[in-house]
C-alpha cells in the first residue's frame, strides 16, 4: 500500500481535488492533518466520505478543560488516529 504522508485540506484544495491526483500517481490513500486548532470535528466530517483518506489527525488545544470528553467523542470516528 502506498500512502501519501499527509495533507492539509482547505476550501481552495478540498479532498475532491486530491483523490484523482493520488489515483493518477498510484497512491492508495493519504492522511489528513488539521491545519489549525479550530473545531477538530470539522476535519473528521470533511474526510468521512472520502475512502482514500486513511486517517485523520486533527489539531486540538491540549489545555482545553473538556479535553477528555473531546477525545472520547473524536475516538468514535473510524478515521481518527490521534492529535497534534
Helices and strands as residue ranges (DSSP letters): E 3-7, H 15-24, E 29-33, H 40-47, E 53-58, H 67-74, E 80-83
